[in-house]
Amino acid sequence: MARICELTGKRPGKGNVVWRSGKAKKKGGIGTHVTAITKRRFLPNLQRVKAVIDGEVRYVRVSSQALKKGLVTKPAPRTWKKEEAKPAA
């Protein structure tokens, strides 16, 4: 399943992990050098919440920023009770 917010369209970002070795010049060394660069992903903070969409209640995957901004309308708490199971005849 794609890690995409259904309301804002926020998706994973790209970046790098940079490995350095050596001692900084201002600390008395000869300077730091990059020894490796590996790719990494910045994933959005997605939450699965119940929301009212087009008049019906369903689960959506939205980012936490969308929740903080108030873009999600939560459904009203359920008031009706389930029917009791009828005894077998």
Buried (B, 14 or more C-beta within 10 A) or exposed (E): EEBBBBBBEBBEEEEEEEEEEEEEEEEEEEEEEEEEEEEEEEEBEBBEBEBBBEEEEEEBBBBEBBBEEEBBEEEEEEEEEEEEEEEEE
